[in-house]
């Protein structure tokens, strides 16, 4: 047996409701990948016996290893063990040793064991029992032909302990797959399709490395993975990253866990600069992203969220004439806001955002999504950028904060065309 | 065709990684249940064509309705449409009308459409096209024999709009079975355990209605459901809601889709009041929540995000002596910030937040999470509240914005003990 791929099945009607998602699979995926086993599908199914049996059969058909969580409890709707036994045509055999542990476990808590718990001592014929140090339900590892099934409790703390302490060591003996290493590169200020076109050749040059491109609210992520010895995998990832950087250059703002606000913060700190904002359509969410970073008080002085025009005049000194002639959503207003924010907070860099987040307020020449960004630096730099952000109000706002942060980033990197930022 | 049961399939390799779970299925489950359709299984699969095709076949075998999210984008690894077409042995036909819409959509944003987007105009033969008001990828409803397949984008905002506006009406024509109605009541400013104690008797009085309590970042949600004819179910929900309101009263700020920021906004509008903020530890996220509500410019004038002490003095006139004597995180500073915000923006209500979000900056007498809220109203009302918010930096900030909004809500409801808000 050598599982290079696995399915994960989460059992429980509560996972088919409107409030809960299966998060056990995130832990299991990471643990399996460390064993060189990649997860090719995940499913959730209810407690109904026939449906459960059918899902287990499907999963075994799709990958040689199946990890099931949930349905090992003492109640009538805990049927996972029964479904596996029925599918493999195996008996359930009462294990007196397990029964003794159960009785003892309850006795220690000063409770007489309820009769329903007895069935937790019934073992699938030929299965390896996985002890449960934190709960009453034992788990199982069952081998059938060229398939392996691991049954774990649904309670996260029990599931984690049992997998690490009992299941992983057994799987490690037989798993042959090399370990998987992952990396993510992040791009701001570009459309997904534009990135896609630039990186097509890189895909082609590195076949079979699961390169995935994800658009995440004004940010594009390039996910790629490699398997092999840790050293070999890292080497491949470095080569792929190098090729992405060749075509994307400075458009790549970060890697893995790095965030745009974190990267901009590091640049401000490194260059001894301070930032102040005048925000309109983003309504404080740009300052919110910047201050999500702990320690941001080192370089961020504050923001004037000038939602009303009176505030644009009163707090950052935009001239009423500018608002009358060009409107609050204009290059002129944005430039005065940037200068005013810099002045009001005494920062080295003033950044301004004004636009139409929608759904209302759009006009033919200024449709919803129209945004003006302006940046003024004490060194005399004055930048402006206009764009039309895509999507609904929430996306326009998020997209705009990313574009604004990216404008600061490109400015600090000293790139001439920060306008494109 | 009459679907009483459905499968949900989420497509995308990122959903098989270690960081993301499919949450679209929670929304879809609720929408399907409202149509009398119950979800019997959910699955996630990667982008690989053969695996995707196999999962679709399996899902159609398990339930007569399949809703698929993701894989409709323009990139090479968006293959959902192709997999369905191959499985049903149908052609993909270029639709010039859709192509026109796509080109126009890009033109409006001042971008020439990348060639890769053209494939988004290819339609599965015989499918109903579901328009995408918020993105470029159209969706599809395909009927094959006694099966129905609905294809939706993976981007939540696009998926939601498309399902509600285009897919649900088509499914409603044919769906049968008793509908499940759900309701959510929302409480702010209370600990989960305190809510739990108050509502225990209500649980007991209404057995078998799946009452669930969820704590969500400074907000407690009471979820409950009933099954039957829309009228009967609604009647039951009304009775349960009535009982919850008897024990919780004004602590309940909203229902179902209502948000705290939306409710506060309606109160401000109804009372003809305007709001201005001085935020420190929340760093703009309070203004951000308020302006998430479209139309908030009717009552929200703006915020001074006074992250640096110099900004507290310069923008909202906190006296340097106050900062020296009591510190920036103090009742005195909060009260001066509230008054200053009101004055600076010319609002009827000034609200101030100052605190220690952490992880650094805590002291024995002012531990991380210490927050002072202050509110000043032109009518002479002056409120102050101090609390210690739980959790890490992100939770402290979120929790604080909820407490601040709730303070305004209780003040506008004219409750004497708004201090508790």
Interface residues (C-beta under 8 A of the other chain):
Chain A: X15 X16 X17 X18 X19 X21 X22 X23 X25 X26 X29 X30 X33 X38 X39 X40 X41 X42 X43 X44 X45 X46 X48 X51 X54 X55 X58 X62 X182 X191 X192 X193 X194 X196 X197 X200 X203 X210 X212 X213 X214 X215 X223 X277 X279 X282 X283 X284 X285 X286 X287 X288 X290 X291 X292 X294 X295 X296 X297 X300 X301 X302 X303 X304 X305 X306 X307 X308 X310 X311 X314 X315 X344 X345 X346 X357 X358 X359 X360 X367 X369 X387 X388 X390 X391 X392 X393 X394 X395 X397
Chain B: X12 X13 X14 X15 X16 X17 X18 X19 X21 X22 X23 X25 X26 X27 X29 X30 X33 X38 X39 X40 X41 X42 X43 X44 X45 X46 X47 X48 X51 X54 X55 X58 X62 X73 X74 X75 X76 X77 X108 X109 X110 X111 X114 X115 X116 X117 X134 X135 X155 X157 X161 X182 X210 X212 X214 X223 X277 X279 X282 X283 X284 X285 X286 X287 X288 X290 X291 X292 X294 X295 X296 X297 X300 X301 X302 X303 X304 X305 X306 X307 X308 X310 X311 X314 X315 X344 X345 X346 X357 X358 X359 X360 X393 X394 X397
